[in-house]
Amino acid sequence: MKILNFGSCNIDYVYLLDHITSIGETETTQGMNILPGGKGLNQSIAITRAGNNVYHAGCIGEGGELLLDILKTNRVDISFIERVNTKNGHAIIQVSKDGDNSIFLYPGSNEMILRDHVDRVFASFSEGDLLLVQNEINNLDYIVKKAYQARMKIILNPSPCNEKIQQIDLNMISYLILNEIEVKEISKCENIQKALAYFREKFPDLKVMLTLGNKGCIYQDKKEQRFCPIFKVDAVDTTGAGDTFTGYFVAGIANGEKIEKILQIASCASAISVTREGAALSIPYIDEVMEKINCLETNDTDMKAEILRIKIEEYVDENLTDASLDGLADFLGYSSIYTGTLVKKITGETYKKFLQRKRLDVSATLLLQTELSIDEIIKMVGYDNASFFRRIFKEKYGITPLNYRKGQIK
Ligand code: RIB
């Protein structure tokens, strides 16, 4: 099985700052680096550092020689990369002292991919081979269709997520690797479990790999959901962490590894990458990952708490009218007493307070966004006693439900 990565190659201009600059603010940088990057290039390097071979296809423009050099040094096959007479794509990256980043892109050469070029590349791949793509190149929908016609397995990382992704028929995709913002944007669901349910129902054959930053990751296919906690590290620069994860994930899939093992290795590789500056240069080799996998501590408790928080929210969202502690206990598979303690520990509120807050939040939204009568809303969110509802509503919002509705609509 061959792996083809059709993707971007960027020059990253990285600026080290105290914090991400706000609108209207001028901030002096504490340093700057010019580094190889681009989601495509980073992911190809992660694949080879994981120990696999990969063919990288795409375009390199003026000033992009350093990118070809790093790909070659990392054993990436560059025979499908074409040169174009345009400025190379680049990214302006701000990295804060906490390791967070903010990026904007100039696509340049990455948007010069011609259909002829795509056709030439796909002539060398066939059934069972893997295609990896992200959303930093042009002709993405054409590339996906060609791979589908060739019966290749397609792994899509819809990053950065924008309207181009809507053109892709997800029925053609085998694996979707995405983050919390992207999953919500594509599914149009604010709740993670609902977003995952959306994919399960609408695209039953699609395998979804959801990364949740410092909360870990969730893998879902039609049979199961698997969770993997993060490895605890001190973050220096998170740029490229998702690409490291993706590259290692793809390598694991290509090798036919078990999903638990793939998640663990990809998470560990991604954790190591955030301890170093830069994107491509921060990606660890497999030997280092295997050495550290048993030494680094995982944030199990946080992840379990996060999963439980998602489940508690899911139960209450789905059963707002007649939610009960016993019902939640049944849903989680615990005793009611233990469930009460758990809710307090995870949400910081008693079950009663938590439910009340959720009900009030929903009623406030319904007051503003619907024409339902206040009595209908009160019933819908699960209250029989209207005067009790009016009192707690006023305590929270400082005005009556009627004035809340009037005041906001006016
Ligand atoms: O995912 C990180 C990458 O995003 C950077 O290397 C930058 O080039 C942007 O494409």
Residues whose N, C-alpha, C, O or C-beta is under 5 A from the ligand:
A	BS01	RIB	N10 D12 G37 G38 K39 A91 T239 G240 D243 A279
